[in-house]
Amino acid sequence: MFFSATKDICSEVNRNIMAGDAQQLSKYLAPMVEMSVLGNDGYFSRIQAVSILSEFFKNNPPKDFTVKQGGSASENTKFSIGTYTSSGGVFKVYYVVKREQDNEFIYKLTIEKK
């Protein structure tokens, strides 16, 4: 899927995290994603990553998601750190978006209990 340079991928990702929508979030995942979600660590295919995120959102429905910090780590890399609140607790969310050619995808995603 192509995302134009004018589209802010982090805003889209943040909106999908706030909605707890793993299917919409999948549009922004790289084909292989380095993930750590509550101890489930590794490199996962997009399909595996969606399954893990769906389970997380199912067990921890969103109440709030607030971005605490974000920016560019380099010309081709963006990051975002936020706090995800659910009835199951408060979690730190960290992700890295990398630009390759004309596409931007999440290459790393971490969700851990605060």
WOSULMO-V669914 format. One record per backbone hydrogen bond with DSSP energy under -0.5 kcal/mol. NH is the residue of the N-H (numbers start at 1). CO is the residue of the C=O. Records with the same first field share a line. If there is no record, write none. Layout:
BEGIN
NH: CO ; CO
END
This chain:
BEGIN
3: 102
7: 4
9: 7
12: 8
13: 9
14: 10
15: 11
16: 12
17: 13
18: 14
19: 15
20: 16 ; 17
21: 16
22: 20
25: 21
26: 22
27: 24
28: 25
29: 26
30: 106
33: 44
34: 107
35: 33 ; 42
36: 109
37: 40
38: 36 ; 111
40: 37
41: 39
42: 35
44: 33 ; 42
46: 31
49: 45
50: 46
51: 47
52: 48
53: 49
54: 50
55: 51
56: 52
57: 53
58: 54
59: 55
60: 56
63: 85
64: 85
66: 83
68: 81
69: 81
71: 79
73: 77
74: 77
77: 74
78: 97
79: 71
80: 95
81: 69
82: 93
83: 66
84: 82 ; 91
85: 64 ; 83
86: 89
87: 61
89: 86
91: 84
92: 112
93: 82
94: 110
95: 80
96: 108
97: 78
98: 105
99: 76
100: 98 ; 103
103: 100
105: 98
106: 28
107: 96 ; 105
108: 96
109: 34
110: 94
111: 36
112: 92
114: 90
END
